[in-house]
Amino acid sequence: MIEIYKYIIGHPYEFSGVIFSILYVCFSIKQNILCWPALIIAAILNGYAFYLIELPLQSMMQLFFIGVGFSGWKQWNKKNTNKILVQRWSMTQTTLFSSFGLLATFILYQGLLQLEGTSLQSKYPFFDSLIFIFNVMPMYMTTKKIIQSWLIFIAIDIVSGCFYFYTEDYFYCFLFFFYIPFATYGYLNWKKDLICKK
């Protein structure tokens, strides 16, 4: 127990970022507008934590999350948003969007390879790119209440959890494995809204 306490004290930004990230997921599953301020706070804390553990691409991703937080907050603040926005993309739309994500991952990966030896180099360029792209994409989808966002989150949570276990960033390893059942529940919860709308 003392070791856990010491680890928390030694990693306050990671710990606080994880707490607000969990709050974001819990609120978003319930389609509660408080998810967006929780996301903004989490992104600020996580951005600094990733900077401290020298994962610059993950740190930059938090700027996107801050923008998404304000955008989602504005989008969900519309009076009739909670009842009409949950929707399902076709298999073609989902496949095209995912293919675009893989292409973007490869392009970003190649770009990171060019930065090797600079202050912006990534220790893990492929996984940095993959995690970046496939976190950004479902965040955008969530602001539009596209139900497949949860399925993409489940896949990238598995990859991210394994990645952070390998890099020994255990708070983030815990967070991403913790996300998996929540993302599954989020998918099932949003699916109920789709059925009710039919």
Disulfide bonds with the S-S distance in Angstrom:
none
